[in-house]
Amino acid sequence: MKKVKFVQLEPNAFLSDGDFGAMNAEQRGVYWSLILYLYCNGGRLKLDFEKLGRLCACENFEQVWSKIERKFSFRGGYIRHKRVTAELKRAAEFMENRRTAGLKGAAKRWQRDGEAMPTKRNEIEKESKASSNTNSSDKSLSSSSSLRALNFNTALANILRPRSQSDRTCFRNVANWLVEGCATGRFDERIFERVLDYAKEAKKGRNPAAVFMALIKKELGYK
């Protein structure tokens, strides 16, 4: 999971805290510096007076720490803060929910563009036609194959930004062709990374999408 960069801040929770109100300016400065460093380090910091003193720009850190340490917990050589831990957890859950929603949205866009993950009925129809239909472009993809194609297509688009609908269509066709190649035994799973390497190489060209298509035609026999 990506590192949390943003958290919610409730100023009144600090200003109304009696302990915080009783701190002098130096203690507040060290306290808030530690809070911010905790947010940036996954919610914990090693209790090293010398190092933390440098981070907080406080020459008498150990003395100041003795006045504010009750606001933190200490376990396994590391300090933590209850509110920081809670906010990091909340932010991580929010990011995960956004990521999940993004994947669902991408799947819907994939479906809208005619490359949908098949319904159960489509899968049954696919199985009944499999013996007579040998054209890979006419075969429905299974749910897992569709997801694999979607993930590859997303990675490819992140490397080679499609400039037109034609580019996006070409990328989807390549993704489906690779998935079909894996299903028939022509390729193994490593082919996806190999083709992404071609994309990175093509990115250096004047027309990256055209260079990419030329590469996979030459190297893999794509038609």
N, C-alpha and C positions, 0 to 999 in steps of 0.2 A: 504494500500500500504506500501511496505517496506520503511524504512528510507533511504534517499539518502546518499550514502557513498562517491561517486566520482563526481566531477564536473570539467568542463573545466576551465583552468587558462590561462589568456593571460597576461603575465608579462609586455609586452610593453604598455598595456592599463594603468597600474599603473605608470610605469616609465615615461611615456609621459604626465602624469597628472600634470599640473602646481601646484595644491594645494598639491599633494603628494611631489613634488619636493621641495616645500618650507618648509616642515615639518622637524624638527630636529629629532635626533635619538630616543629620548624618545617618541615623538609624533607618529613617524612611528611605533614604537613597540606597542604602545597602539592601534593605528589604525588597524594594521594587526591582533593583538590579537582579537579585536572585530569582525573583518571580519571572522576569523576562528571560533569563538564561534557562530556567526550567522549561518554559514554553518552547524554547529553541532546541532543547536536548531531550525531548521525549518524556519530560516530567521528572527527571532525576539528575542530580549532580553529586559527584564524589566530594565528600567533606574533606577537602584539602585546604587548610587555612591560608597557606601561602598563595596557592593558585586562585582561590576565590577572592582573596584580598586584591590580587592584581586585576581580576575581572571587574571588581566593584570599585577599583581605584581608591581603596581604603587601606591606609597604612596600619591602622590598629583594628584590623578586621576581627581578630579573635575576641577583643573586648566588646566590640559592637555586636558580634554574634551572640554573646552571652545574654544580651538584652532582647534579642529577637528570636532566639532559637525555639521558643515555645510555640511559634507560629508554624513551625515545620515539623515533619516527622523524620525519624532517622532509622534506617534499616539496611543491614548489609553493607555499611560503609557509605551509603548514599542518603542524601536528604531529598525529601519530597514535600509537596504542598497539596493538601486535600482539594482545594478549589482548582488548582492547576490540573491535577489528575482528572477531575470531573469534566473540566472544560475540554481537555484534549480528547477524552473519550467521546464526548458529545460531538466535537468537530470531526473526529474520525468516522463516526457513524453517519454524519451528514454527508461527508465525502463519498462514503461507500454507497449511500442511497442515491446520490447524484450519478455515480458511475453506473450503477445498475439501471437507473432511468435512462442514461445515455445509450447503453447497450440495447435496451428495449426500443428506444427511438430509432436507433440505427437499423434494427431488424425491421421496423415498420417501413422505413424509407426503402430498405432493400426489397421489401414486398411490393411497395408502390411502384418500384422501377421494374417489376416483372421478374424478380429473382427471389420469390418468397420461399420461406421454409414451408414445405408442403403440409397440408392437413392430413389427417388420418385417411380420409377418403382418397386423397391424391396418392398417398403411399400405396394403397390397395390397387388403384388403377395402374400405378407404375409397375407393380409386381406382375399384374396380369398382362401387361404389354411388353415386358422385358424380353421375352423370347423372340418377339418379332421386330422389336425396335432396337437397332444396333447403332443408331446415330447418337452420339453423346450429347449433341446440342439439344436433342428432343427428350432426353431423360430427365425426370424430376430428381432433384437432390434429396437425400434423406435429411432429417433435421440436423444430425451431427455434421454431415457434409456441408450443409448450407451455412452452419455456424463457422466451420473451418474456412469456407470461402469468404464469408463476411469478415472474419478476423484478418485473413490475408489481404483482402481488398482494402481494408482500413489501414493496415501497415504500409501497403504499397502507395496509397494515396497520401500518406504522411511523408513519404520520401519524394514521390513525384506528384506534386500538386496538379490535379487535372485542370486543364485550362478550358475545357469545353465538355458538353454532354457526350461528344464522340469519344473523348479520352476516358470518361467514366465508364462508358459502355465497353470499350476495349479492355479496361482493367477488370471489369466483372467477367467478361468472356475468358480472359486469361485465368482468373481465379477458378472458374468452373472447369476449365480445361485441365488445370493442374489437379483439382480434386478428382475428376474423372480418371486422370492418369494414375493417381494413387489407387483408386478403386479397382482398376483393371490390372494393376501390377506393373505398369510401365514405369512409374516413379515410386520412390519411397518418401517418407515424411521430410527428408532432408532437402527435397526439391524446393520447398517453400523458402527456406533460408537462402538457397542458391539463387533463386529468382530475385529475391530482395537484394542480394549482392549485385545482380545485374542492374537493378534499378538504381542503386547507389552509384554504380559506374556510369550509367546513362545520365545521371543528374548533372554531370560535368559538361554535357553536350549543349549545343545551342538550342536544340529542340528535344528535351529529355524524353518525352513520351515517344517520339518517333525513333529515337536512338534505342530506347528500351525494347520497342516492338521488333526492331531490326535484330537486336541481340538474341531475343528468345527464338525468333525464326531461324537464325543461323545456328545457334547452339543447341536448341531443343527440337527444331523442326516444327514449330508452331505454325499453323495455317489459319 
